[in-house]
Amino acid sequence: MTAGRGTVRAAGIERRGAAADIHPLELPHPRCGPGQVLLRVSAVAVNHVDTFVRSGTYPTELAFPVAVGRDAVGVIEAVGDRVDGFAVGQQAWTNSLGFAGRPGATAEVVAVDVERTYPLPAGVDPVAAAAALHPCATAALAVDRHGALERGETVYVAGGAGQVGSAALVVAAARGARVLASAAAADAGYCRGLGAWTVLDYRDGELAARLREAAPGGIDVQIDTSGHNDLETAVELAAPRGRIVVLSGPASAPVLPAGKLYMRDASVRGFAISNATVDELARAARTVNTMLAGRQWEPRHVLERSFADASWAHAQLEAGNVRGARIVLVPPKTAG
Ligand SMILES: NC(=O)c1ccc[n+]([C@@H]2O[C@H](COP(=O)([O-])OP(=O)(O)OC[C@H]3O[C@@H](n4cnc5c(N)ncnc54)[C@H](OP(=O)(O)O)[C@@H]3O)[C@@H](O)[C@H]2O)c1
């Protein structure tokens, strides 16, 4: 695919639909409006949520035709009026594209609101950064904003070896919490290496009893990244004023024991990163940049493909074929 004058190459959709509906697009070269930067995209992540936006499972405004994808890392190509703190040539990232009417990430150049743009720490590889952004930002929101985790508290991350779960272990350990995790037995060492004190096999039929032994005073913050959302057990395990963070399993319909919940002042807090405010995203971005700069967390495997593989990438994610890996798309090479 070759871009015509005044256009950029992209991968996207003209209506909500299946992964197979993603195809190459040629979009008008974006204008850099006031309060915006133009980002020449180096790498784009493929996330579960991108498939939800594409299919309509997550309802949001889309201005068709639209490129798919929300997280992009790139180089600033132009800076609009009323923009301070960013310069042409600087590496930057955003995780706010492709929903709420904003253009999508899988395009050679994209206009980004500066309030949703963050500097990339020096020396960080753009592909590695793109892979890490979504799990790290989600983990930061889950632990800090919605879990309100405090030093010395006990946190339990179900699915501690997954992308969001493993990033959450790192954030929680950095906050000085006592970190419990569940994972497949083969992933116990991985979770311990990221800061989990106790790792339990999620296939163990006695998991709830073992968690009770590990946290006799109850668990202050519970984060289930597996989407199972067993709230009956979670409420049983909650400490007084415990927070149960729900972030996955869009089709799950758990039973909530309301009496036990309110009698221990516990709460269930759902969140989707798409609803995060600009301030919440900026706070999470500071944590993400600390994690990137210190190489505190990165995915175990990154599959690097080109924009032309966007349809394939969505299909792979939806089929559950990318266990333990993150897919990152890079733009096509420019001729000449
Ligand atoms: N709300 C938000 O803003 C937000 C943002 C990002 C992601 N998410 C959602 O978060 C979820 C996790 O995303 P991810 O990228 O971290 O996925 P992932 O890497 O597949 O992680 C899920 C983890 O759950 C584990 N698991 C499976 N069954 C389990 C069980 N019964 N008990 C405990 N753990 C179990 C899996 O272990 P195995 O590998 O051994 O199967 C895996 O490690 C997805 O549903 C995603 O859509 C939500």
The ligand as a Tripos MOL2 file, in Angstrom:
@<TRIPOS>MOLECULE
LIG
   48    52     1     0     0
SMALL
NO_CHARGES

@<TRIPOS>ATOM
      1 N1        -11.3350   -2.6180   32.8110 N.am      1 LIG1
      2 C1        -10.2950   -2.2140   32.1060 C.2       1 LIG1
      3 O1        -10.0580   -1.0170   31.9570 O.2       1 LIG1
      4 C2         -9.3980   -3.2420   31.4810 C.ar      1 LIG1
      5 C3         -8.1590   -2.8500   30.9310 C.ar      1 LIG1
      6 C4         -7.3170   -3.8510   30.4180 C.ar      1 LIG1
      7 C5         -7.7350   -5.1830   30.4110 C.ar      1 LIG1
      8 N2         -8.9630   -5.4850   30.9090 N.ar      1 LIG1
      9 C6         -9.4320   -6.8690   30.9370 C.3       1 LIG1
     10 O2         -8.6420   -7.5530   31.8770 O.3       1 LIG1
     11 C7         -8.6310   -8.9320   31.5440 C.3       1 LIG1
     12 C8         -7.2170   -9.4250   31.6420 C.3       1 LIG1
     13 O3         -6.4470   -8.9090   30.5630 O.3       1 LIG1
     14 P1         -4.9730   -9.4580   30.3530 P.3       1 LIG1
     15 O4         -4.4600   -8.8150   29.1340 O.co2     1 LIG1
     16 O5         -4.2200   -9.3700   31.5960 O.co2     1 LIG1
     17 O6         -5.3170  -10.9940   30.0270 O.3       1 LIG1
     18 P2         -4.4190  -12.2690   30.2870 P.3       1 LIG1
     19 O7         -2.9900  -11.9190   30.0800 O.co2     1 LIG1
     20 O8         -5.0290  -13.3700   29.4860 O.co2     1 LIG1
     21 O9         -4.6000  -12.5680   31.8600 O.3       1 LIG1
     22 C9         -5.6670  -13.2880   32.4070 C.3       1 LIG1
     23 C10        -5.0770  -14.2090   33.4560 C.3       1 LIG1
     24 O10        -6.1160  -14.8640   34.1640 O.3       1 LIG1
     25 C11        -5.6480  -16.1610   34.4680 C.3       1 LIG1
     26 N3         -6.7570  -17.0580   34.8280 N.ar      1 LIG1
     27 C12        -7.5010  -17.8620   34.0240 C.ar      1 LIG1
     28 N4         -8.4280  -18.5210   34.7540 N.ar      1 LIG1
     29 C13        -8.2690  -18.1220   36.0290 C.ar      1 LIG1
     30 C14        -8.9090  -18.4410   37.2570 C.ar      1 LIG1
     31 N5         -9.9210  -19.3120   37.3160 N.pl3     1 LIG1
     32 N6         -8.4930  -17.8240   38.3740 N.ar      1 LIG1
     33 C15        -7.4660  -16.9390   38.3580 C.ar      1 LIG1
     34 N7         -6.8120  -16.5980   37.2240 N.ar      1 LIG1
     35 C16        -7.2120  -17.2040   36.0810 C.ar      1 LIG1
     36 C17        -4.9210  -16.5780   33.2160 C.3       1 LIG1
     37 O11        -4.0610  -17.6610   33.5000 O.3       1 LIG1
     38 P3         -3.6130  -18.7030   32.3490 P.3       1 LIG1
     39 O12        -2.7300  -17.9100   31.4350 O.co2     1 LIG1
     40 O13        -2.9530  -19.7610   33.1370 O.co2     1 LIG1
     41 O14        -4.8800  -19.1630   31.6560 O.co2     1 LIG1
     42 C18        -4.1880  -15.2950   32.8620 C.3       1 LIG1
     43 O15        -2.9050  -15.2570   33.4690 O.3       1 LIG1
     44 C19        -9.2610   -9.0510   30.1530 C.3       1 LIG1
     45 O16       -10.5860   -9.5150   30.3230 O.3       1 LIG1
     46 C20        -9.2750   -7.6200   29.6400 C.3       1 LIG1
     47 O17       -10.3260   -7.3740   28.7430 O.3       1 LIG1
     48 C21        -9.7920   -4.5600   31.4410 C.ar      1 LIG1
@<TRIPOS>BOND
     1     1     2 1
     2     2     3 2
     3     2     4 1
     4     4     5 ar
     5     4    48 ar
     6     5     6 ar
     7     6     7 ar
     8     7     8 ar
     9     8     9 1
    10     8    48 ar
    11     9    10 1
    12     9    46 1
    13    10    11 1
    14    11    12 1
    15    11    44 1
    16    12    13 1
    17    13    14 1
    18    14    15 2
    19    14    16 1
    20    14    17 1
    21    17    18 1
    22    18    19 2
    23    18    20 1
    24    18    21 1
    25    21    22 1
    26    22    23 1
    27    23    24 1
    28    23    42 1
    29    24    25 1
    30    25    26 1
    31    25    36 1
    32    26    27 ar
    33    26    35 ar
    34    27    28 ar
    35    28    29 ar
    36    29    30 ar
    37    29    35 ar
    38    30    31 1
    39    30    32 ar
    40    32    33 ar
    41    33    34 ar
    42    34    35 ar
    43    36    37 1
    44    36    42 1
    45    37    38 1
    46    38    39 2
    47    38    40 1
    48    38    41 1
    49    42    43 1
    50    44    45 1
    51    44    46 1
    52    46    47 1
@<TRIPOS>SUBSTRUCTURE
     1 LIG1         1 GROUP 0 **** ****
